[in-house]
Structure formats: structure tokens, C-alpha cells
Amino acid sequence: MESATWNRRLLSLFVSTLSSPSRHPSAYKFMAFSISTVNTVPLLSSSSSSSSSASFQPSLLSPKTPTPLLHLRPLRSSRSLSTMHASIRDAVGGTMALIQSSPATWSSALLSNALIFLLGSPILVAGLSLSGIAAAFLLGTLTWRAFGPPGFLLVATYFVIGTAATKVKMAQKVAQGVAEKRRGRRGPGSVIGSSAAGCICAFLTIFGIGGEAFSRLWRLGFVASFCTKLSDTVSSEIGKAYGKITYLVTTFKVVPRGTEGAVSVEGTLAGILAAIVLAAVSFLMGEFPKLLRKEIGSHEAIICVLASQIANLGESIIGASFQEKEGFKWLNNDAVNIINISMGSIIAVLMQQALQTWGS
């Protein structure tokens, strides 16, 4: 009887051990050894066995839901992601506020210029050498600081149209020996020669020379300088590509394509159209005062086109008469460009002043 009681206790303890997940595995081994040892002792009678079987409940061996050993807490990743997203939003918002600052600052000019140059690098590499890109970056920063997005867009339009015209029939120009150096990729000398007058107008605007009364004149001179240079570039490149007959402007003698001071009907018409397009771009920007600061009016756009053609005629005369002649070796293409765009700016400012005087 004692053996049967002892056997039932061991069996009950073994079942409870199995149902408890917190018990170490070695306990299972110990209990299994104990049971097997007891079962080998022949002390159980049939009556005790039946009594033990009657008291045995199979439900005691049914598995219970294990109690988790560790209560895992969710990682705080959602809070970290929210903080990171908020930081990104703040950074983007701050960048956009800086770019859209009005009037423009040096910081906004540098940041805006860097972003645009990064996005437009394939176009820049196609039209400029590495040193030319560096010079253009300085020009773009100065332009944004002085005239904001409208001025920068004007220069960008000039660059895209001028580069496209330079690439027209490049193989033919190279074969004829009239192509620009480096297959049209402009260097720093060309960038400076094309923008010197515009840079002067930008500095005059930044430092407020002449006050508010002259600020519009400096802006007009800036637009006129790039209209003049674009007209000169397009007329020259289209004349080299498509000009059927080229004349020396001083004598109207027929000369080969690419001769300094030579003009053609095709090139002249293309140059006039280019000046009109660039002046129209500046004028159209003035039609959206909520988005872009007003640049020039309709009559000022006409002044820019007229001034550019007068300046280009003067540039052709200088090129035919003096460029690379004896005693004028210093008068290279970049120097002539500076004279050309300076004439365009000065003529436009003088015409505007004359109209204001005449109208008052």
C-alpha cells in the first residue's frame, strides 16, 4: 500500500513537472529515472494497480499553454523614424526657404547655384571646360545674388541656346577649320569675355550704386549684354554652318566663312531671332510678379534687341579693321567680346535715358 502511494506521488510529481515549462531539463531526466526505478520493484499488487489506474486522470498529461519566459518589449524604432523624418522635413524646409529668400542673399545664391550646377552637370560638361565651369559657377552665384532667379534663368537660357548653336554642324566646321577651340567647349576666358558687362551691372546692383533710380538701368544693361552676346554667337555659328555667301562688313567683299568681321544673311537673321527670344524671356518673367521679380518692360525688351544689333555691327567693324592686325595682337576674340557686350549694355542704358528725358 505504501508502495502504491509512493508510486502515485512520483507519477503526480512527474506530470506536474512535464506541464511546467520553467522546470530545467535535468529535472525531467531525474524524474524519469525515479519512475523507471520504482517500476522495477515488484511490490505492486493487482488491486493497487487497478486503484492506481482508477485514480489516474489522462487530462493531467494534456499540455498546458506555456508561460513565456521573457516579456519582449517593442523596439523604439517608430519613435526614431519619426524623429528622423521630422529632421529631414526641417532640413528640406530650411533649404527651400533659403532658396526662395527675397531679396537673394549670398547663402541662397551659393546653395541654389550648387544645386542647379549639380543637376545640370551633363549640359555644362558639353558646353564648358572644367575651368570654364568654375568661372560659370562664380558668374551664376553673382547673378543670383544680384537679380535672383529671373537673372539666373536669363543666363541659363543664353547658355543653352548658345551651346546648341555652337554644336550645329560641328563636323563640317572642324573640317573647314572654323570651329571653336575644344569643339565648342568654352574656357574661362570665353565665360569672362561673355559676361564682363553683366558682372559689372550685377555689382552695381548689389552695392546699390545710384540708388533705386538706377537699379532698373543696371538690370536693363545686364539683359542687353546677354542679348548682345547671344546674338553675336548665334549669328556667327549659324553663318559658319549655313551661310551661302559671306561679306566683309567694311568692304562688302566676298570672303570665306569664319573670316573675322564677315557677315551673312542667314547668320544675321538667326542672330536677330536669338536676341528677340532672350529679350522675350526676360519680358515674360515680368508677367508673373507673384513668382518672379519683374525684369524689364515691353519697350525695354525692344531696346535690348536694337542695342544688341548696333553693338554687333560695331563688333564686326572692329573685327574686320583691327582684330589680330599689326599693332593689335592683344585684340583677341575674348577682348572683342568684352567690347561688344559693353557696347550693348551702354547703348541700351543710353537709349533708355534718352527716352525718359524725351518723355518727361
C-alpha positions in Angstrom: 0.0 0.0 0.0 2.9 2.3 0.8 4.5 1.4 -2.5 1.3 2.3 -4.4 1.0 5.6 -2.6 4.7 6.4 -3.2 4.2 5.4 -6.9 1.2 7.7 -7.3 3.1 10.6 -5.7 6.0 10.2 -8.1 3.7 9.9 -11.0 1.8 13.1 -10.0 5.1 14.9 -9.5 6.3 13.8 -12.9 3.1 15.0 -14.6 3.3 18.4 -12.9 7.0 18.7 -14.0 6.1 18.0 -17.6 3.4 20.6 -17.5 5.7 23.3 -16.1 8.0 24.9 -18.8 10.0 26.6 -16.1 11.5 23.3 -14.9 15.1 22.7 -16.0 15.5 19.7 -18.5 17.7 17.9 -15.9 14.6 17.5 -13.7 12.9 15.5 -16.4 15.8 13.1 -16.5 15.8 12.7 -12.7 12.0 12.0 -12.6 12.2 9.6 -15.5 14.9 7.7 -13.7 12.9 7.7 -10.5 9.8 6.3 -12.1 11.7 3.7 -14.0 13.5 2.6 -10.8 10.3 2.3 -8.8 8.5 0.4 -11.6 11.2 -2.3 -11.4 10.4 -3.0 -7.8 7.8 -5.9 -7.7 5.8 -4.5 -4.7 2.6 -3.5 -6.6 -0.4 -5.9 -6.3 -3.1 -6.1 -8.9 -5.5 -4.3 -6.6 -3.1 -1.5 -6.1 -2.6 -1.3 -9.8 -6.2 -1.1 -10.5 -6.6 1.5 -7.8 -3.8 3.5 -9.3 -5.3 3.2 -12.8 -8.6 4.3 -11.5 -7.1 7.4 -9.9 -5.1 8.2 -13.0 -6.5 11.2 -14.9 -5.4 11.5 -18.5 -6.2 15.2 -18.5 -3.2 15.7 -16.2 -0.9 14.8 -19.2 -2.6 17.3 -21.6 -0.2 20.1 -22.5 -0.8 23.5 -21.0 -0.2 26.8 -22.6 3.4 27.7 -21.8 4.1 30.7 -19.8 6.5 33.0 -21.7 9.9 33.3 -20.1 10.6 36.8 -21.4 8.2 39.6 -22.0 9.6 41.3 -25.1 9.0 45.0 -25.4 8.6 46.6 -28.8 11.7 48.4 -30.1 11.5 52.1 -30.1 12.1 52.2 -33.9 8.9 54.1 -34.6 10.0 57.0 -32.4 13.4 57.1 -34.1 11.9 57.1 -37.6 9.5 59.9 -36.6 12.5 61.9 -35.3 14.4 61.3 -38.5 11.5 62.2 -40.7 11.0 65.4 -38.8 14.7 66.3 -39.2 14.5 65.7 -42.9 11.4 67.8 -43.3 13.1 70.6 -41.3 16.2 70.4 -43.4 14.3 70.4 -46.7 12.0 73.2 -45.5 15.0 75.3 -44.4 16.7 74.7 -47.8 13.6 75.8 -49.7 13.1 78.8 -47.5 16.8 79.8 -48.1 16.5 79.4 -51.9 13.2 81.4 -52.0 14.5 84.2 -49.8 13.8 87.6 -51.3 15.9 89.6 -51.8 18.5 86.9 -52.5 21.5 86.5 -50.2 25.0 85.2 -50.8 24.0 82.0 -48.9 20.9 81.4 -51.0 22.9 82.2 -54.2 25.6 79.7 -53.4 23.2 76.9 -52.4 20.8 77.5 -55.4 23.8 77.7 -57.8 25.3 74.5 -56.4 22.1 72.5 -56.7 21.4 73.7 -60.3 25.0 73.0 -61.4 24.8 69.5 -59.9 21.5 68.7 -61.8 22.7 70.4 -65.0 26.2 68.9 -65.0 25.7 66.9 -68.2 24.8 70.1 -70.1 27.6 72.1 -68.5 30.3 69.5 -69.4 29.1 69.5 -73.0 29.5 73.3 -73.4 32.3 74.2 -71.0 35.7 73.0 -69.9 36.4 72.3 -66.2 37.9 75.8 -65.7 35.0 77.2 -67.7 32.6 75.5 -65.3 34.4 77.1 -62.4 34.1 80.5 -63.9 30.5 79.9 -64.8 29.8 79.0 -61.2 31.1 82.3 -60.0 29.0 84.1 -62.6 25.9 82.2 -61.6 26.4 82.9 -57.9 26.9 86.6 -58.6 23.9 86.7 -60.9 21.6 85.0 -58.4 22.7 87.4 -55.7 22.1 90.5 -57.8 19.0 89.6 -59.8 17.6 86.5 -58.1 16.0 83.5 -60.1 15.0 85.7 -63.1 18.5 86.8 -63.8 19.9 83.3 -63.4 17.2 81.9 -65.7 18.2 84.5 -68.3 21.9 83.4 -68.2 20.9 79.7 -68.3 18.7 80.4 -71.4 21.7 82.2 -73.0 24.0 79.3 -72.3 21.7 76.6 -73.6 20.9 78.4 -76.9 24.5 79.4 -77.4 25.8 75.9 -76.8 23.2 74.4 -79.2 24.1 76.9 -81.9 27.8 76.1 -81.5 27.2 72.4 -81.9 25.3 72.8 -85.2 27.3 71.0 -88.0 30.3 70.7 -85.8 32.0 68.1 -88.1 31.7 70.5 -91.1 33.1 73.4 -89.1 36.0 71.3 -87.9 36.7 70.1 -91.5 36.7 73.7 -92.7 38.9 74.9 -89.8 36.3 77.4 -88.5 35.1 75.6 -85.4 35.6 77.0 -81.9 38.5 75.6 -79.9 37.9 72.3 -78.0 35.0 71.6 -80.3 33.0 74.4 -78.9 33.7 73.8 -75.2 34.2 77.3 -73.8 37.0 78.1 -71.4 37.2 80.7 -68.6 38.4 83.4 -71.0 35.2 83.0 -73.1 33.0 83.0 -70.0 34.6 86.2 -68.7 34.5 87.8 -72.1 30.9 87.0 -72.5 29.8 88.2 -69.0 32.1 91.0 -68.0 29.5 93.8 -68.7 26.8 91.7 -67.0 29.0 91.2 -63.9 29.6 94.9 -63.7 25.9 95.6 -63.8 25.4 92.9 -61.1 28.0 94.5 -58.8 26.4 97.9 -59.3 23.0 96.4 -58.3 24.4 94.6 -55.2 26.1 97.7 -53.8 23.2 99.9 -54.7 25.2 102.3 -56.8 22.9 105.2 -57.8 20.1 104.0 -55.5 16.7 102.8 -56.6 16.6 105.2 -59.6 19.5 103.4 -61.3 18.7 99.9 -60.2 16.4 99.4 -63.2 19.1 100.7 -65.6 21.6 98.3 -64.3 19.1 95.5 -64.8 18.5 96.7 -68.3 22.2 96.8 -69.0 22.5 93.2 -67.7 19.8 91.9 -70.0 21.2 93.9 -73.0 24.7 92.5 -72.5 23.5 88.9 -72.8 21.1 89.7 -75.7 24.1 91.1 -77.5 26.4 88.2 -76.8 23.8 85.6 -77.7 23.0 87.4 -81.0 26.7 87.5 -81.8 27.3 83.8 -81.0 24.2 82.5 -82.9 24.9 84.7 -86.0 28.5 83.6 -86.1 27.8 79.9 -85.6 24.8 79.7 -87.9 26.6 81.8 -90.5 29.5 79.2 -90.5 27.1 76.3 -90.8 24.5 77.7 -93.3 25.8 80.9 -94.7 25.9 80.7 -98.5 27.7 84.0 -99.1 29.7 85.9 -96.5 30.7 89.5 -96.9 33.3 91.6 -95.2 31.3 94.2 -93.4 33.7 97.1 -94.2 34.1 96.5 -97.9 31.3 94.0 -98.8 33.9 91.8 -100.4 33.0 88.1 -100.6 35.2 86.3 -98.1 35.4 82.7 -96.8 33.2 81.6 -93.9 34.7 82.2 -90.5 36.6 85.4 -91.5 36.8 88.0 -88.8 34.3 90.8 -89.5 32.4 88.7 -92.1 28.6 88.6 -92.1 25.9 86.5 -93.9 22.2 86.9 -94.4 21.4 83.6 -92.7 23.6 84.3 -89.7 22.3 87.9 -89.3 18.7 86.8 -89.3 19.4 84.0 -86.8 21.2 86.5 -84.5 18.3 88.8 -84.5 15.9 86.0 -83.7 18.1 84.9 -80.8 18.1 88.4 -79.3 14.3 88.6 -79.6 14.0 85.2 -77.8 16.2 86.2 -74.9 14.6 89.6 -74.5 11.2 87.9 -74.6 12.2 85.5 -71.9 13.1 88.5 -69.7 9.9 90.2 -70.5 7.7 87.2 -69.9 9.2 86.8 -66.4 7.8 90.2 -65.6 4.3 88.8 -66.3 4.4 86.7 -63.2 5.1 89.2 -60.4 4.0 86.8 -57.7 6.6 84.2 -58.7 9.4 86.2 -60.2 10.6 89.7 -59.7 9.8 91.9 -62.7 12.8 92.3 -65.0 12.1 94.6 -67.9 9.0 96.0 -69.7 8.0 95.7 -73.4 9.7 98.8 -74.6 12.9 97.9 -72.7 12.9 94.5 -74.5 12.8 96.3 -77.8 15.7 98.5 -76.6 17.7 95.4 -75.8 17.2 93.9 -79.3 18.1 97.2 -81.1 21.1 97.8 -78.8 22.4 94.2 -79.5 22.3 94.7 -83.3 24.0 98.0 -83.1 26.7 96.5 -80.9 27.2 93.5 -83.1 27.6 95.8 -86.2 30.3 97.7 -84.3 32.0 94.4 -83.2 32.1 93.2 -86.9 33.7 96.5 -87.9 36.3 96.2 -85.1 37.0 92.6 -86.1 37.4 93.4 -89.8 39.6 96.5 -89.2 41.8 95.8 -86.1 41.5 92.2 -84.8 44.8 90.4 -85.0 46.3 93.1 -87.2 49.7 94.6 -86.8 49.8 96.6 -83.5 46.6 95.0 -82.3 47.8 91.5 -81.4 46.3 91.9 -77.9 42.8 92.4 -79.5 41.9 88.7 -79.5 38.4 87.2 -79.6 37.8 87.5 -75.8 38.8 91.2 -75.8 36.5 91.9 -78.8 33.7 90.1 -76.9 34.2 92.3 -73.9 34.0 95.4 -76.1 30.9 94.0 -77.9 28.8 93.3 -74.8 29.9 96.5 -73.1 28.7 98.5 -76.1 25.4 96.6 -76.0 24.9 97.5 -72.3 25.9 101.1 -72.7 23.8 101.7 -75.8 20.7 100.2 -74.1 21.2 102.4 -70.9 21.7 105.5 -73.1 18.6 104.7 -75.2 16.5 104.3 -72.0 17.8 107.5 -70.5 17.1 109.3 -73.8 13.5 108.0 -73.9 12.9 109.0 -70.3 14.3 112.5 -70.9 12.3 112.9 -74.1 9.1 111.7 -72.4 9.4 113.9 -69.4 
